Amino acid sequence: EIGSGPWTQSLPMLRARGFSVDRYVLLDPSALLYAAKVPSTVYRSGEVDIGKGGKVRPVVISAGAEGVDLLQLGSVDVLVCINVLEHVMNVSCQRTEPKPNCLQLLAAACLPQR
């Protein structure tokens, strides 16, 4: 998940559907700050309970999406990015190569530059 914040958007989805994951990657520029300063941060303990899917040790990356080569994360089945693209300064710098037969959905608010 890109722009996970301290509580994530994907965790409620995983729990509601009872999904399991092999790898759970959370990327946010303030991830380490959240883990240190926000007691309710879901990944603070280094483990996340995803419900019926069990517990997983997330890969937490404290960086903005612009500074990470997403291809180095390897193959992903689902990429969650909610309320994030409007904060990214250079969306065109991101490279992604979808798996065969995958569906990509992209929506962003387009605001005029000031």
BELFEN-V217844 format. One record per residue. N is the residue number from 1. D_FIRST is the distance of its C-alpha to the first C-alpha in whole Angstrom. Layout:
N,D_FIRST ; N,D_FIRST
This chain:
1,0 ; 2,4 ; 3,6 ; 4,6 ; 5,9 ; 6,12 ; 7,11 ; 8,8 ; 9,8 ; 10,7 ; 11,10 ; 12,12 ; 13,12 ; 14,12 ; 15,15 ; 16,17 ; 17,17 ; 18,18 ; 19,15 ; 20,15 ; 21,13 ; 22,14 ; 23,11 ; 24,8 ; 25,6 ; 26,5 ; 27,6 ; 28,8 ; 29,12 ; 30,14 ; 31,12 ; 32,15 ; 33,17 ; 34,15 ; 35,16 ; 36,20 ; 37,21 ; 38,19 ; 39,20 ; 40,18 ; 41,15 ; 42,13 ; 43,13 ; 44,16 ; 45,18 ; 46,16 ; 47,16 ; 48,14 ; 49,16 ; 50,14 ; 51,18 ; 52,20 ; 53,17 ; 54,18 ; 55,17 ; 56,14 ; 57,14 ; 58,11 ; 59,10 ; 60,10 ; 61,10 ; 62,12 ; 63,12 ; 64,12 ; 65,10 ; 66,14 ; 67,15 ; 68,13 ; 69,14 ; 70,11 ; 71,14 ; 72,15 ; 73,11 ; 74,14 ; 75,13 ; 76,10 ; 77,11 ; 78,8 ; 79,6 ; 80,5 ; 81,6 ; 82,9 ; 83,11 ; 84,10 ; 85,12 ; 86,15 ; 87,15 ; 88,14 ; 89,18 ; 90,18 ; 91,16 ; 92,18 ; 93,18 ; 94,14 ; 95,15 ; 96,14 ; 97,16 ; 98,15 ; 99,17 ; 100,20 ; 101,20 ; 102,17 ; 103,16 ; 104,14 ; 105,14 ; 106,14 ; 107,15 ; 108,16 ; 109,19 ; 110,21 ; 111,23 ; 112,26 ; 113,26 ; 114,28
